[in-house]
């Protein structure tokens, strides 16, 4: 069963940057497409970025040009570099496999708060 541990969140002013990390276990990480998701207060969880085994990436329009997803297969870790943060990026951020849904196990997430 997949286990996920996210870290790197915090409080930052608008325009600032954060780098999130997620260590995954229980999966064949190098062969698995991974995603970063977020859930803002009162909203459903959404996929914001994905990285595939071949290193292709996908981003939701609202973060294109500001967020960069990457992975280190040797450390079973996926990263999310977030630049030019906006208050609307405030959310709890989670990583998981790209096809995860509410029935899959999730980590505790890492909270990102962007002040205006």
MARSE-407641 format. One record per residue (C-alpha): residue number from 0; x, y, z. Coordinates in steps of 0.2 Angstrom, whole numbers, always signed. Layout:
<rs>
@gutor: NUM&c1: X&c2: Y&c3: Z .
...
</rs>
This chain:
<rs>
@gutor: 0&c1: +0&c2: +0&c3: +0 .
@gutor: 1&c1: +7&c2: +17&c3: -5 .
@gutor: 2&c1: +13&c2: +28&c3: +9 .
@gutor: 3&c1: +16&c2: +47&c3: +7 .
@gutor: 4&c1: +24&c2: +60&c3: +17 .
@gutor: 5&c1: +23&c2: +78&c3: +12 .
@gutor: 6&c1: +33&c2: +92&c3: +19 .
@gutor: 7&c1: +39&c2: +110&c3: +15 .
@gutor: 8&c1: +23&c2: +120&c3: +17 .
@gutor: 9&c1: +22&c2: +136&c3: +27 .
@gutor: 10&c1: +17&c2: +154&c3: +28 .
@gutor: 11&c1: +23&c2: +165&c3: +14 .
@gutor: 12&c1: +19&c2: +182&c3: +7 .
@gutor: 13&c1: +12&c2: +184&c3: -10 .
@gutor: 14&c1: +25&c2: +184&c3: -23 .
@gutor: 15&c1: +36&c2: +172&c3: -13 .
@gutor: 16&c1: +42&c2: +154&c3: -16 .
@gutor: 17&c1: +41&c2: +137&c3: -7 .
@gutor: 18&c1: +47&c2: +120&c3: -12 .
@gutor: 19&c1: +37&c2: +105&c3: -7 .
@gutor: 20&c1: +43&c2: +87&c3: -6 .
@gutor: 21&c1: +35&c2: +71&c3: -5 .
@gutor: 22&c1: +43&c2: +54&c3: -1 .
@gutor: 23&c1: +33&c2: +39&c3: -7 .
@gutor: 24&c1: +34&c2: +21&c3: -2 .
@gutor: 25&c1: +25&c2: +5&c3: -6 .
@gutor: 26&c1: +25&c2: +8&c3: -25 .
@gutor: 27&c1: +37&c2: +5&c3: -39 .
@gutor: 28&c1: +41&c2: +24&c3: -39 .
@gutor: 29&c1: +51&c2: +25&c3: -55 .
@gutor: 30&c1: +37&c2: +18&c3: -66 .
@gutor: 31&c1: +23&c2: +28&c3: -58 .
@gutor: 32&c1: +16&c2: +44&c3: -63 .
@gutor: 33&c1: +14&c2: +56&c3: -48 .
@gutor: 34&c1: +4&c2: +71&c3: -45 .
@gutor: 35&c1: +3&c2: +86&c3: -33 .
@gutor: 36&c1: -15&c2: +90&c3: -28 .
@gutor: 37&c1: -22&c2: +104&c3: -17 .
@gutor: 38&c1: -38&c2: +107&c3: -7 .
@gutor: 39&c1: -42&c2: +124&c3: -3 .
@gutor: 40&c1: -55&c2: +128&c3: +11 .
@gutor: 41&c1: -72&c2: +124&c3: +6 .
@gutor: 42&c1: -67&c2: +117&c3: -11 .
@gutor: 43&c1: -64&c2: +100&c3: -18 .
@gutor: 44&c1: -46&c2: +93&c3: -20 .
@gutor: 45&c1: -39&c2: +96&c3: -37 .
@gutor: 46&c1: -24&c2: +90&c3: -47 .
@gutor: 47&c1: -12&c2: +104&c3: -50 .
@gutor: 48&c1: +3&c2: +96&c3: -57 .
@gutor: 49&c1: +8&c2: +79&c3: -63 .
@gutor: 50&c1: +25&c2: +70&c3: -69 .
@gutor: 51&c1: +25&c2: +54&c3: -79 .
@gutor: 52&c1: +38&c2: +40&c3: -79 .
@gutor: 53&c1: +45&c2: +48&c3: -95 .
@gutor: 54&c1: +47&c2: +65&c3: -86 .
@gutor: 55&c1: +33&c2: +73&c3: -96 .
@gutor: 56&c1: +23&c2: +85&c3: -85 .
@gutor: 57&c1: +6&c2: +92&c3: -85 .
@gutor: 58&c1: +0&c2: +108&c3: -75 .
@gutor: 59&c1: -17&c2: +115&c3: -72 .
@gutor: 60&c1: -19&c2: +132&c3: -81 .
@gutor: 61&c1: -19&c2: +142&c3: -65 .
@gutor: 62&c1: -1&c2: +137&c3: -60 .
@gutor: 63&c1: +7&c2: +136&c3: -77 .
@gutor: 64&c1: +23&c2: +146&c3: -78 .
@gutor: 65&c1: +24&c2: +147&c3: -59 .
@gutor: 66&c1: +25&c2: +129&c3: -52 .
@gutor: 67&c1: +37&c2: +116&c3: -58 .
@gutor: 68&c1: +35&c2: +98&c3: -53 .
@gutor: 69&c1: +51&c2: +86&c3: -53 .
@gutor: 70&c1: +56&c2: +69&c3: -47 .
@gutor: 71&c1: +71&c2: +60&c3: -40 .
@gutor: 72&c1: +68&c2: +42&c3: -43 .
@gutor: 73&c1: +83&c2: +37&c3: -32 .
@gutor: 74&c1: +75&c2: +45&c3: -17 .
@gutor: 75&c1: +57&c2: +40&c3: -21 .
@gutor: 76&c1: +53&c2: +59&c3: -20 .
@gutor: 77&c1: +43&c2: +71&c3: -30 .
@gutor: 78&c1: +45&c2: +90&c3: -28 .
@gutor: 79&c1: +34&c2: +105&c3: -32 .
@gutor: 80&c1: +43&c2: +121&c3: -34 .
@gutor: 81&c1: +31&c2: +135&c3: -32 .
@gutor: 82&c1: +36&c2: +153&c3: -37 .
@gutor: 83&c1: +26&c2: +169&c3: -38 .
@gutor: 84&c1: +13&c2: +163&c3: -25 .
@gutor: 85&c1: -4&c2: +170&c3: -24 .
@gutor: 86&c1: -17&c2: +171&c3: -10 .
@gutor: 87&c1: -27&c2: +159&c3: -21 .
@gutor: 88&c1: -14&c2: +146&c3: -19 .
@gutor: 89&c1: -18&c2: +144&c3: -1 .
@gutor: 90&c1: -22&c2: +126&c3: +2 .
@gutor: 91&c1: -17&c2: +109&c3: +9 .
@gutor: 92&c1: -5&c2: +101&c3: -4 .
@gutor: 93&c1: -5&c2: +82&c3: -6 .
@gutor: 94&c1: +5&c2: +71&c3: -17 .
@gutor: 95&c1: -1&c2: +54&c3: -24 .
@gutor: 96&c1: -1&c2: +43&c3: -39 .
@gutor: 97&c1: -8&c2: +52&c3: -54 .
@gutor: 98&c1: -24&c2: +41&c3: -54 .
@gutor: 99&c1: -28&c2: +43&c3: -36 .
@gutor: 100&c1: -45&c2: +46&c3: -30 .
@gutor: 101&c1: -54&c2: +48&c3: -13 .
@gutor: 102&c1: -54&c2: +29&c3: -11 .
@gutor: 103&c1: -35&c2: +29&c3: -11 .
@gutor: 104&c1: -24&c2: +32&c3: +4 .
@gutor: 105&c1: -18&c2: +49&c3: +6 .
@gutor: 106&c1: -4&c2: +57&c3: +17 .
@gutor: 107&c1: -7&c2: +71&c3: +29 .
@gutor: 108&c1: -3&c2: +84&c3: +17 .
@gutor: 109&c1: +7&c2: +100&c3: +20 .
@gutor: 110&c1: -2&c2: +117&c3: +22 .
@gutor: 111&c1: +3&c2: +132&c3: +12 .
@gutor: 112&c1: -4&c2: +149&c3: +17 .
@gutor: 113&c1: +0&c2: +164&c3: +6 .
@gutor: 114&c1: -4&c2: +181&c3: +13 .
@gutor: 115&c1: -8&c2: +196&c3: +3 .
</rs>
